[in-house]
Amino acid sequence: MSKIWLSSDLHFCHDREFIYGPRGFKSVHEMNDAIIKNFNDTVAWDDDLFILGDCFLNNNEEGMNLMRRLPGIKHIIWGNHDSDVRKGLIRHEGWWDCGYATTLTYKGYHFYLSHYPTITSNLDIDKPLNRRTINLCGHVHTQDKFLDMDKGLIYHVELDAHNNCPVLIDNIIEDIKHYTHAH
């Protein structure tokens, strides 16, 4: 049975120390290689892979080559670095274009997937988790997956918060259950 994986802010080819340094790498090439390895070690080619924005920068040809090496059926949400040219290249591959946001229901849980952290709840803190909408996002390169939980059900899936690996949706649900029970 296929699985659902999520990630964001891959930033392939983004040759800036402030991107790869905090992730534990000495160069953008080391980061690119580690991301490819981590994804190939966890995601199967028939799994669904949702990438919530900012796939690659600077070198579109190399960025696309790296994206092609990622396993999974790719569903792309647009981020602030996904230019019209990059969107066109991604669409040309036939990967799922999810626009700037999409919804997903899984095992009775409701998710709003976007690049940007988004408030999806309003006075529903007393409702069970599966009757609320959980925002899965990236953008801010935080290492704290719960950074915005004080604002609502906002969970960060960027590489920075998950040791440069994609995160399984079942693990997200368990993380949020533990977090909400503890707070």
Secondary structure, DSSP 8 states (H G I E B T S, - for coil): ---EEEEB---BT---HHHHTTTT-SSHHHHHHHHHHHHHHH--TTSEEEEES--B-S-HHHHHHHHHHS-SEEEEE--TT--HHHHHHHHHTT-EE-TTEEEEEETTEEEEEESS-----SS-TTS-GGGSEEEEE-SS--S-TTTTTTTSSEEE-BGGGTTTS-EEHHHHHHHHHHHHHH-
